[in-house]
């Protein structure tokens, strides 16, 4: 038998596998898909044969009767005891009790069938087309047109790879600025061979000024992108309309949606909150939870918090019970100060089976992980949740305008940046321990020793993981070059991730900055700076960093537990949660410092 014939019979029988295999199908299916993905990526026939053998071994172990059916069909094909040919000239093979399968022997068709099975049937490339007047007048009615097109509407548009079903579109708007005439939620059908017909939102501005609203795109409740729209509203009627620029979407990978989405919009001196869940029992389909005034500048707030936490981690002089009480009280204050009352009540009432929480925002500075819920009971007494948000939920973040996070993780190739300390720097005692643990699991492919070598690694872009274990520094008085990492005594700044060095995002790698001050964004002259913004702008698929200085020993242990969990194919959010729990046992506040940007359900998809 040939490998291609074996695959073609397998593809023909695949729809019947759940019935044929029975109860073990949920365990067998992901393993078969993994081998099929490896077959798809094979570069020669020898590699293809190796992955076919894996499939045969897996079937022999878990579904021997199904494998026997496959072999019988292939024997009939070899003996030419098949039913003849169809109109296209394909051989028709009867599989006992399971009908007839056409066998083409066409290598291209078979590989396309494998690709459809691995990545989803009939995926198509589409681009968003959003149009409305740039200038509007108070009290007049305007239309916002939203469509999906087969061709990019301009050179800035980016491809979206989606299933040919439908895309959900939600309009989110400040009610004090806009009247929405109709439903805030609509769906766009994704047609296989044509552009989608446009949907229409009708809006009426309430008051003059520069006003904003947002369009949120999802498929199967999985976040794709938020498109922000800015409109100049005047008191006078406008005769000539200008069309807004078109917005593109990054590729969508199939994933499970999180249990809960929290969208946070920074609007001048306020934060606006919207919650969404695809779980009907929660009853929140893009529900506006209101706004909360900011009592101080968010960047200044983050700097003050970091300064306080840095003092704890440097000195180690605070008694254990003292800093634990300080942390707990801080979490309660953040919950009360940042969330409007309606949102406080909502989070307190969430059932414990709401586990995954993804926070989508346009700000990278608020420490959402540290929030701790509280409520005032009817009898006047206050109750507290003992858990911080990063304990209560498998929590991840993402920033608007950076597409959607990656679903598939690849732990190799891995580049480790852990050079010796520079001339004026102290050695990090646990740095080599951290590096050695990575060499064992998941394994290290490159170790750039200086800035030039690191820049070359970034420019080549062939990475699954980029891990930093080195000195970091942050100067809030220097917004352009305030954040830096020391690479063999040379300074590596976020601004360096430009030009060909943005190729680091090509493979959508996981970036882990395990150092002082990693993971917090700051303002710079060109907008939001910091490591999060720089790496996400380059297209990386996931990012892990710490919001304040971390203890050397705890940082090394966190990395070890995190990567070992990922290697066991634990989800990204659950691996983060497990690593937090482990280093919490070591004492100190380091376990709270880490933040994760990514898809909560992302997991390793390739055999490394």
N, C-alpha and C positions, 0 to 999 in steps of 0.2 A: 504494500500500500504506500501511497505517497502522503507526505505531510499535508499537502494542500487538500487532497481528497478527504483525509481525516477531519481537517478543520471544516470543510464544507458540509460534511454530514453533521458534525457537531453544531454548526450554525443553524442548520435546518431543524435539528431536534431541540434547540435551546428553548423555544417557547413551551415545550412539554416537560422540561427539566423539573420545575417545581412539583409536578404531579409524579413524575418518574422517580425522583430522588426521595421525596417525602420530607420527613421532619429534619433531616440533616441538610436540606438545601440552604437555609440561611447561613450555615457555616461553610458550605462548599462554594457557594456563589462568589464571595469576595476573593477566595483563593484562586478560582478559575479565572476570574477577571484580571487578577494580578499576573498570572502566567500569560494570558492573552495580551496584556499590555506589553509585557516583555517581548513576546513574539513580534508584536507590531514594531517595536523599536530595534529588533535584531538587524544587524548589518550584513549578514550573509546566511547562507543556507545551513551552515553548521550550527550557528546560534539558534536559528529557527527550530532545527531538529531537537536541540537541547530543551527548549521550552515546551515543545510538543510532548517530550518524554515526561516532563513535570506534570502536564495535564493528564496524561495516561496514568501515571502513578497515583495522582490524587483521586481520579475516578476509580481506580482499582481498590484504593483504600476505603473510600467512602460510598461509592455507588457502583459496585462491580456489575450489577445487572444492566445498568445503563451502558457501561463500557462494552459489555457483551453485545448489546444491540448495535453499537457503532461498528464493532468488528464484523458482525454478520452482514451489515449493509455494505461494508467495504469488500467483503469476500464475494458478495453477489456482483458487485461492480467489477471486480477483477475477473470473475468467471463469465462476464458479459451476460449474466442472467438477470438483466433488468428489464423494465417494461417498455423499452424503446426510447424514443426521443421526443421532445416537445417541439413547438414551432421554431424555437430559437436554436435547435440542434443540441440541447442539453440532455444528458442521460437522466432517465427517471428511475430512481431506486426506491423500492418499497421497503420501509422499515416495519418489521412485524408489529402489527397492532397500532402503529403510529402514523400511518399514511405514507404519502409519496414525497420524496425529496428530489428536486432537480439538481444535478451535478454538472456544473459548467466546465470545471477545470481551468477557469480563467483566473490567473494569479492576481491580476489587478482587482477583479470583482471580489475575490475572497478576502484580500487584505482590506478592502473597503468595508466588507461585512464585519471583519474583526474590529476595525476602527469604530464603526457604528455601535457595536456591542459594548466596547470599552468606554467610549466617550458619550454615548447617547445617540439614539437613532435620529437621523435627519436634522442634525444641528445646522443652523444657517447663520450667516454673517449679516447683521443689520446695523444701521446707524440711526441715531436720534435726529429728529428734525423738529425743533421747537421755535415757534414764531409768535410774536405779539408786538404791539406798538411799543416803541421805546418811550414815547411821550404820551401822556394821557391827561384828561381833564376831569376835575372833581364832578361826580354825579353822572358821568356818561358811561355807557356800557361798552365793554371791549371784549374781544375774543382772544383766547390763547389756544393755538393749534399745536397739537402734538402728534407726531407720526414716527414710523420706523421705515427707513428706506434701504434699498439694496445697494445703493451707491452713496459714498460719502458726500455730504452736501457742501463741504469745503475741505481744504487741505488739513485743517486742524482736527477734523472728526476722526475718531478711532473706532475700530471694529468691536462689535459685540457678538460673541458666539452664544446663541441661545437656542432653546428648543422651539420648534414651530407650533407652539400652543398659544399662549397669550402672555403679555407683560402687564403688571399692575402699575398704575400711575396714580399718585396721590398729590393733591395740591394742599400745601400747608401755608397759611397766611395769617398775619396778625389781624384779628377781627376789628381792632380799632382803626385799621387803615383800609380794609377792603370789605366789600360785600360780595359773596360768592353766590351767583344765581344758578343753583343746581347742586348736583352731588360733587363732593370733594374727591370721590374715588371713581375711577373708570378703568376699563381694561382695553388694551390694544391687541387685536388678533395678529399673530405673526404668521403671515402667509408664506408658503414654501416657494412660490414662483412669482411673487409680485410684491410691490410696496404695500404696506398696511394702510388702510383708509384712516384719515386723521380723526382724532377725537377732539372735542371742543369743550373748553372751560370758559364760562362767561363770568366776568368780574366787573365790579364798579368801584372806583376809588372813592374813599370818604373824605380825605383831606389832602392838602398840597404838601409837597416836599419830595425828597428822594425816598421811595418806598420799595419794599422787597417782598417777594414771596418765593416759595420753593416748590419744585416738582420732584417727587421721590419715585424712583423706578425700582421695582422688584420683579422677580419671577419665582413663583412658588414660595412667596414670603421670604426669599433670600435677597438681601440688599444688593443692588447694583450700583446706584449712583444717585446723588442729590444734585439737581441742576438749580443753582440760584439765579433768580432774575431780578434785575434792578430797573426801576421805572421812575422817570421824573414826572410827577403829577403837578399840574398847574391849576389855577382857578379859572383860566380862560380856556375856551374851546380850542381844539387843535385840528387843523385841516389836513396837515401832512403827517403821515405816520412813517416811522422808520422801523425796519424789522430788526429784531435782536439777532445777534450772532448765533450760529448754530452750536450746539453742544454735542460732544461725542461721549460714548461709553466704553470703558475698558472691557476686555473679554470676561464673560461669565463662566465660571466653572460650576458644575453641579455640586450641590451640597445640601445638607439639612439646614433648615432655618434655626436660629437660636430660639429658645423659649420666649425671650423678651428682647425687644429693641427699645433703646432709649435714645431719642434724637435730641440733641442740645444745640440750639441756635443762639449765637451771641448777637444781640441786637442793641447796639449803642451801650447803654448802661444797664442792660438787662440780659438775663438768660431766659429763653423760651424753651419749654420742655414738651415733647410729644412722645407717647408710648404706643407701641404696636406689638401685637402678637397674633400669630396664625391660629392659636388655640382658642376655639370658640368659647370655651367655658370662662375664659378670662374677660371676654367682652370688651376688648380694646383694639379697635381697628383705627390706627392713626388718631388716637384720642389726644386732643390738646389739653395739657395739664397746667397751662397758665405760665406766668412769668414770675421771676424773682429779681428784685433789684440787687445789684452788686454793691457792697458797702465799701469796697476798695478796688484799686486797680488789680486785675488778676495776676499780672506779672509780678507786681510788688508783693502780692499775697504769697505767691510761690517762692519768691526770694526769701521772705521772712520765715516761711516754713522750713525751707532748706537750711537756712542759717541755724535755726533751732535744732534741727535733726543732726546737722553736722557736728554741733557741739556735743551731742550725746555720743555719736559714734567715735569721735576723736578721743574724748577724755575717758569714756567708760567709767566715769566717777559717780554718776547718778545711781542711787540704789535701785535694785530691780523693781521693787514695788512702786517706786516713784515714777520711773519713766513709763511703766505699764499704765499707771493711772493717768499720766499726761496724755498718752496715746489714746486711751479709751475716751477721755473727755474731749479730746480734739475731734475724734470721729463723730461724737454726738453733736458738737458745735457745727461741724461741716454739714451734717445732715439737716440741721435746723436752719442754718444760714443760707444754704444753697438751694434747697428744695422748697417750692411753694407748698402750702398746707395740703392742697389737693393731692400733690405727688407724694408727700409724706404719708398720708393716709393710704394711698394706693400701694406703696411698697410695703408698708406694715402688714397689709391684708393679703399679700401674695402667699399662696400655698407653698410648702416646702418642695414640691415637685417641680417648681420653676427653678431650674438649675443654671441654665446658660443665659447670660446677659451680655449683650453687645451694645456698647455706647458709641454712637456715631456723633461726631461734633466737629466744629470748626475751631476748637481751641485745644491745645495740648498741655495746658498748665494745671488744670484743676485735678487734685489727687482723689479721683472717684473711688479708688481702691480702699481709701481710709474711712469712708463714710460708715456710720453705725446708726441703725434705725432706733428711733424712740417715739413714744406717743403719750399723750395725756389722756387718761381714762375718764369716764364719766364721773367717777367719784373724786376726781382731782389729783389722783396719784399718777406718777410717771413710771412707765415701763421702758426697759431697754432691751434691745437685742444684743446678746453677748458677742455676736459675730460681726467683724468688719465685712464690708461688701465683698472684699476679695476672699473671704472665707465662706460667706453665705452663698455666693455665686461662683460658677466657673466663668470669670469675667474677662472680656476682651474689649479693646477699643478699636476705632478706625477714624481717620480724618476724611471729611468731605473732600470732593474734588481730587481724589486719588484712586478712582475706580473702585474695584472690589478686591478684598484680600484673597490670597491664594488658598485653594482648597487642598492641593497636593503638596506635601513636603518631601524634599529629597535631602538626606543627610550627607550625601557625597555628590560632588567633590566638596571638601571642607577646607577653608583657609583659616588658619589660626594665627592671629596677630598677638604674640606674647613675647616681645623682644626683651632682652636684659634692660635693666633700668639705665637711664642716661647718666651723664657725669654728675649732675646735681640732684639726682633723685635717689630715694631710698629703695632698696630691694623690697619686693612684695613677697613675704615668706611663702604664701600659699599659691603664688602664681605658677610655679613649676608643678605643684601638685594638681592644679586645675588643668594645665597643659597636658600632663601625663594622663589624666583621666579621659581627656578628649582623644588622645592617641589610641587609647584602648577602646573607647566607645564614644562616638561612632567611627573614629579613625580620622587621621589628618592627611591631607594631600599636599598642601602648600603651607609654608611658614615664612611669610615675608619678614625680613629682619630690619628693614629700614623703610623710609617713606617712599623712595623710588620704587622699591619692589612692591610695596602695597599699591601704589598707583597703577603699576602694571597689572596686578591682579584685578583691580577694579575695571580697568580698560578691557581686559580679556572677557570678563563677564560670565565665564563658565563655572558657576558656583551653585551649590545647594545650600551651604551655610557659610557665613562670614562671622567669625567669633573673635572679639577683642577681649583680651585679658591683660590690661596694662593700666598705667597711671592715667587719670583724667583730671581735668581742671576746668573751673568755670569762674568767669569774672563778670558779674552783672553790670559793671560799669562800662563794659566793652561789648555792645550788642552785636557787632559784626564778627569779632573773633573771640567772644567770651568763652565759648565751649571749645575744648580741644582735647585730643588724646595724644599721649606721648608714645611715639614709635621709635624706639632706640634713641631717645633724646630729641627727636625732631617733632614739631607740632603738626598734627593732622587736624584740620578744621572742616566743619561741614561745607564751607564754601568750595572746598577742593573737589567735591562730588559734582563736577560739571563737565561738559564736553564729552569726550570719549570715556571718561571715568564714570559717567552715568550708565555705562554698559553693565555695571554691577547688577542692575535690575532685570537684565534680559531673561535670566533663568528663574526669576521670581524667588530668590533665595530667602532664607531666614537669616536676619542679621541680629546678633546678640552683642550688645555693648556692655560688658561686665566690668565696670570701672566706677570711679567717683563721678558723680554728676551726669551720668549717661541717662538718656531717655526723657529729658524734659525740654520742651521747645521754648524758645525765647523770641522776642521781636528783633529783627534786624532791619537794615535800611531797605531791603528788598522784600520785606514781609516776614512771615514767621520763619525763624531759623531753627537751629538746634538739630540734633541727630535724627529725630523722628521725621521732621519735615523734609530734611535733605534726602534721607534714604527712601522714604515713601514716594517723594517726587521722582526719584530715579526708577521707581517701579518695583521695588522689592515686595515680596509677598507677605512677610511677617517681620515683626521687630520686637525685641525684648531689651529693656534697659532699666536702669534704676533711677529714681527721682532724686536721690541724695546719696552722699557717700556711703559705701557699704563696707562692712568688715571683711577683711581679706579671707579669713577662714570660711566665713558664711558664704561669701561669693563663690568660692571654689566648690563647696558642697552643693550649693544651689544648681550650678551648672552640671555637676555630675548627675544628680538625681533627675534633672530636667531632660537631659539627652538620653539617659537610660530609659526613661518613661516613653519618650518619642520612639526609640528603637523598638520598643515592645508594641508599637502602633497604638499607643494611647493618644487620644485627641490632644490638640495643642492646648486647649484651655484646661483640661484635666491634668496634663503634665505640669502645667504651671501651678495648679492648685496643689499637686503632690509635692513639688519642690518647695513651695511655701511652708507646707506643714512640717517638712523635714528640718528646714533650717530654723523654724520657730523654736524647735527643741534646744537649739544652741544658745538661746537667749539673745537679747538685743533687738533693735527695731528693724534690722536688715530685711527680714521676711516681708515687711510691709512696703519696702521701697520699690519693688519691681512692678513694672507695668508691661502689658502685652498688647501689641497692636496686631490683629490678625483675625482669621475666621476661627470661631471657637471649635468647630468640628474638623478643622484641618488635621490631617494625619499623614504619616509616611505612606507613600503609594508604590514605591519601587523597592525591589530587593537590593539592599545596599551591600 
